Amino acid sequence: MARALILALLFSSAALARQLTLDDALKLGLERNTDLRKQILLSLSAEQDRVLARANILPRLDFNASASRTRAQTPEGERVIPGIGAVTIPSSLTFSNNYTAGLNLRQLVFDGGKWWNNLSAADLGVAASQAQVDEQRLQITYLIEQRFYELVRAQRQLQVLADAAQRSRDQADFTQRLFEGGRATQADVYAARANRDNDEIIRLGQERAVELARADLSASIGLDPGEPLAVVEGSRMFSEPAAPPETGPAVQRALANRPSLKAFALTLDSNRKLVSAAKGDYWPVVSLSGSYGRNAPIFSQFDDPNLGNSSQLSGSVNLTWNIFGGFATDATVRKAELTALMSETDLLAGRRGVASDVEKAVAQLAAARAQARVAVQTEQNANETLRLARTRQEVGVGTQLEVRDAELKVTQAALARVGALVDGREAEAALRRAQGG
């Protein structure tokens, strides 16, 4: 009766909870994950860096204009005029206007390769940023899959432990009836009750593990941890794990497809371009300049439609060369080279890490597949052993200890089967992540 009530409560709460398949969880998580959103924004920022790099090779046109009014006051004084003598000059106040406007055009011609290397570096930076978005999406997918499977594992283990607790309750009731019939001792009754209570404590502890796994999954997909959540197991969830691939080809596929390695390689190429751009400061800079300006004291002259009046037009070829800048260019080039070396180190470390991830996932998948096959047979044998032990106890030739030992073996075999099958699903997910999806 109590078990029926518990099951009814569980089913009613599950009906009210949000039902999520693995595909639903992945879709929701990719939509709400803040880390992925941040990486996408960084990718958009990298695209603006490319626009800024391209701006250096486009002509620059500046316009400037001004209007001014000048007040000038001459103080009273004497001035000696030949033939006339000293003349007193009265104080005077004058005002004058001035209107100016100009256009300046500048076009970079050569800067030692800085502009085209910077532009290439920016293009590679955009591609690296997009690869990082793909890697972040891959990592989030794996995290959600892992937490989904962990919740399934916890729920299946709870079911196994609930069955074990029910068997212990049934055994305690049966032992009590045997005692009342004079076929068991009081010690047998107390031992059966202790087993019953211990199994119930373990079951209650597993309920806590289920809630923690549910909270972890909710956090990974952006749900409120307090929101009811129930996962829907797929049809292949507890089928035998897939056969592991050959390690060598799997590693080669991962090295070719993993987005993080693509990002490392693109970042290395980008930093090498920046080294070449930094070396451009050793060369002179050649540019073309042109300007047109108009300057007039009255607005009617300034507004003259004849552009040749009150105007100046000039053009020039400019060369600037930083012959010595306090070794700043050398330091800038050296820093760029060190950054490229660090990027190369990241790429080498990333390749080793990816290869290790693939090897571990293949080994885990192979072990889980073998364990699942053994666990299925072990569980069948354990169930048959428990049936025989109960039959022997019912006819008076078996002991309660034999039944308890058989019950523990059934529980252990069921937990081992659940663990091996979920480990297989997680290993498959880890292998997909390591190989780039």
Summary of the structure (lengths in Angstrom):
residues: 437
radius of gyration: 41.2
end to end distance: 48.3
largest distance: 158.9
contacts: 1301
relative contact order: 0.13
helix: 67%
strand: 16%
